[in-house]
Amino acid sequence: MANVRHPAVLVEGGFLTNTDEKNKLATADYREQIAAAITAGVKGYRDALREQETPVAANLSGANRR
């Protein structure tokens, strides 16, 4: 993931060389749990970025001037 210009993530949901993980990954329920956790993490990151943004457009348009 060298030279990545945008936020990126490498997700390893388990290792097929590990028997316990291999058995879990064989079930749809476990894969759905992994997908839900990844989705929650990405949304949490996105929401945190949105909270840091400032309303630049409003300031530039003069909407906040008195």
Residue frames as a rotation matrix with the C-alpha (Angstrom) as fourth column:
MET 1
0.572 0.820 0.000 0.00
0.820 -0.572 0.000 0.00
0.000 0.000 -1.000 0.00
ALA 2
-0.336 -0.777 -0.532 2.94
0.648 -0.601 0.468 2.29
-0.683 -0.188 0.706 -0.60
ASN 3
-0.985 -0.167 -0.051 2.34
0.097 -0.764 0.638 5.62
-0.146 0.623 0.768 -2.31
VAL 4
-0.219 0.972 0.083 -1.39
0.960 0.200 0.193 5.60
0.171 0.122 -0.978 -1.63
ARG 5
-0.851 -0.117 0.512 -2.87
0.160 -0.986 0.041 9.07
0.501 0.117 0.858 -2.09
HIS 6
-0.001 0.926 0.378 -6.21
-0.613 -0.299 0.731 8.42
0.790 -0.231 0.567 -0.41
PRO 7
-0.134 0.015 0.991 -7.20
-0.932 0.336 -0.132 6.80
-0.335 -0.942 -0.031 2.87
ALA 8
0.059 0.091 -0.994 -6.82
-0.604 0.796 0.037 3.06
0.795 0.598 0.102 2.50
VAL 9
0.148 0.006 0.989 -7.16
-0.902 0.411 0.132 -0.04
-0.406 -0.911 0.066 4.60
LEU 10
-0.474 -0.281 -0.835 -5.94
-0.554 0.832 0.035 -3.59
0.684 0.479 -0.550 4.24
VAL 11
0.234 0.660 0.714 -8.43
-0.965 0.245 0.090 -6.00
-0.116 -0.710 0.694 5.78
GLU 12
-0.669 -0.356 -0.653 -7.49
-0.385 0.917 -0.105 -9.53
0.636 0.181 -0.750 6.71
GLY 13
0.220 0.912 0.348 -10.61
-0.863 0.015 0.506 -11.24
0.456 -0.411 0.790 7.95
GLY 14
0.685 -0.065 0.725 -8.74
-0.438 0.760 0.481 -14.37
-0.582 -0.647 0.492 8.93
PHE 15
-0.305 -0.856 -0.418 -6.16
-0.941 0.201 0.274 -16.85
-0.150 0.477 -0.866 7.81
LEU 16
0.625 0.589 -0.512 -7.05
-0.703 0.710 -0.041 -20.05
0.340 0.385 0.858 6.01
THR 17
-0.204 -0.783 -0.588 -3.95
-0.199 0.621 -0.758 -21.67
0.959 -0.038 -0.283 7.47
ASN 18
-0.871 0.043 0.490 -5.57
-0.490 0.008 -0.872 -21.37
-0.041 -0.999 0.014 10.92
THR 19
-0.817 0.539 -0.205 -8.13
0.429 0.805 0.410 -24.18
0.386 0.247 -0.889 11.27
ASP 20
-0.346 0.715 -0.607 -10.42
0.742 -0.187 -0.643 -22.26
-0.574 -0.674 -0.466 13.65
GLU 21
-0.373 0.163 -0.914 -10.47
-0.333 -0.942 -0.032 -19.17
-0.866 0.292 0.406 11.43
LYS 22
-0.939 0.009 -0.343 -10.94
-0.324 0.305 0.896 -21.29
0.113 0.952 -0.283 8.32
ASN 23
-0.651 0.735 -0.189 -14.00
0.750 0.662 -0.008 -22.95
0.119 -0.147 -0.982 9.87
LYS 24
-0.190 0.574 -0.797 -15.47
0.445 -0.673 -0.591 -19.60
-0.875 -0.467 -0.128 10.92
LEU 25
-0.579 -0.120 -0.806 -14.87
-0.520 -0.708 0.479 -18.10
-0.628 0.696 0.348 7.48
ALA 26
-0.970 0.241 0.021 -16.82
0.187 0.693 0.697 -21.00
0.154 0.680 -0.717 5.97
THR 27
-0.244 0.932 -0.267 -20.03
0.922 0.139 -0.361 -19.66
-0.299 -0.334 -0.894 7.56
ALA 28
-0.117 0.310 0.943 -22.06
0.642 -0.701 0.310 -16.85
0.758 0.642 -0.117 6.03
ASP 29
0.845 0.495 -0.203 -22.91
0.455 -0.466 0.759 -15.50
0.281 -0.733 -0.619 9.49
TYR 30
0.316 -0.815 -0.485 -19.26
0.670 -0.171 0.723 -14.95
-0.672 -0.553 0.492 10.39
ARG 31
-0.550 -0.504 0.666 -18.52
0.834 -0.374 0.406 -13.31
0.044 0.779 0.626 7.03
GLU 32
0.286 0.737 0.612 -21.49
0.550 -0.649 0.525 -10.99
0.785 0.187 -0.591 7.58
GLN 33
0.820 -0.062 -0.570 -20.12
0.520 -0.336 0.785 -10.07
-0.240 -0.940 -0.243 11.02
ILE 34
-0.241 -0.970 -0.042 -16.78
0.780 -0.220 0.586 -9.20
-0.577 0.108 0.809 9.47
ALA 35
-0.415 0.142 0.899 -18.47
0.754 -0.500 0.427 -7.15
0.510 0.854 0.100 6.74
ALA 36
0.679 0.729 0.088 -20.57
0.519 -0.561 0.645 -5.28
0.520 -0.392 -0.759 9.32
ALA 37
0.547 -0.553 -0.628 -17.49
0.595 -0.271 0.757 -4.49
-0.589 -0.788 0.180 11.41
ILE 38
-0.538 -0.741 0.402 -15.59
0.805 -0.309 0.507 -3.22
-0.252 0.596 0.763 8.37
THR 39
-0.052 0.630 0.775 -18.57
0.673 -0.551 0.494 -1.09
0.738 0.547 -0.395 7.32
ALA 40
0.848 0.377 -0.373 -18.88
0.522 -0.468 0.713 0.39
0.095 -0.799 -0.593 10.82
GLY 41
0.115 -0.904 -0.413 -15.18
0.704 -0.219 0.675 1.23
-0.700 -0.368 0.611 10.86
VAL 42
-0.620 -0.319 0.717 -15.25
0.770 -0.421 0.479 2.95
0.149 0.849 0.506 7.47
LYS 43
0.307 0.815 0.492 -18.39
0.562 -0.572 0.598 4.91
0.768 0.093 -0.633 8.37
GLY 44
0.743 -0.083 -0.664 -16.86
0.612 -0.316 0.725 5.91
-0.270 -0.945 -0.184 11.71
TYR 45
-0.362 -0.931 -0.043 -13.74
0.763 -0.322 0.561 7.19
-0.536 0.170 0.827 9.95
ARG 46
-0.448 0.277 0.850 -15.84
0.690 -0.498 0.525 9.09
0.569 0.821 0.032 7.41
ASP 47
0.636 0.772 0.007 -17.99
0.563 -0.469 0.680 10.65
0.528 -0.429 -0.733 10.13
ALA 48
0.402 -0.581 -0.708 -14.91
0.705 -0.296 0.644 11.70
-0.583 -0.758 0.291 12.12
LEU 49
-0.657 -0.641 0.397 -13.54
0.740 -0.447 0.502 13.45
-0.145 0.624 0.768 9.04
ARG 50
-0.058 0.737 0.673 -16.84
0.630 -0.496 0.597 15.24
0.774 0.459 -0.436 8.49
GLU 51
0.755 0.339 -0.561 -16.79
0.656 -0.368 0.659 16.54
0.017 -0.866 -0.500 12.06
GLN 52
-0.063 -0.892 -0.448 -13.36
0.708 -0.356 0.609 18.08
-0.703 -0.279 0.654 11.44
GLU 53
-0.388 -0.059 0.920 -14.44
0.861 -0.379 0.338 19.92
0.329 0.923 0.198 8.29
THR 54
-0.587 0.209 -0.782 -15.15
0.295 -0.844 -0.447 23.64
-0.754 -0.494 0.434 8.53
PRO 55
0.417 0.836 0.356 -17.96
0.712 -0.057 -0.700 25.33
-0.565 0.545 -0.619 6.63
VAL 56
-0.608 -0.777 -0.162 -15.62
0.473 -0.518 0.712 27.00
-0.637 0.357 0.683 4.13
ALA 57
-0.550 0.429 0.717 -18.32
0.731 -0.167 0.661 27.63
0.404 0.888 -0.222 1.52
ALA 58
0.555 0.800 -0.229 -20.47
0.806 -0.447 0.389 29.57
0.208 -0.400 -0.892 3.99
ASN 59
0.258 -0.540 -0.801 -17.53
0.508 -0.629 0.588 31.71
-0.822 -0.558 0.112 5.06
LEU 60
-0.750 -0.608 0.260 -16.48
0.510 -0.282 0.813 32.46
-0.420 0.742 0.522 1.50
SER 61
-0.297 0.719 0.628 -19.97
0.805 -0.165 0.569 33.42
0.513 0.675 -0.530 0.39
GLY 62
-0.831 -0.064 0.552 -20.28
-0.160 -0.924 -0.348 35.98
0.532 -0.378 0.758 3.16
ALA 63
0.078 0.939 -0.336 -23.21
0.193 0.316 0.929 34.19
0.978 -0.138 -0.157 4.74
ASN 64
0.255 -0.031 -0.966 -21.71
0.944 0.224 0.242 34.69
0.208 -0.974 0.087 8.19
ARG 65
-0.771 -0.554 0.315 -20.92
0.494 -0.831 -0.254 38.39
0.403 -0.040 0.914 7.77
ARG 66
0.095 0.798 -0.595 -22.81
0.959 -0.235 -0.161 40.90
-0.268 -0.555 -0.787 9.86
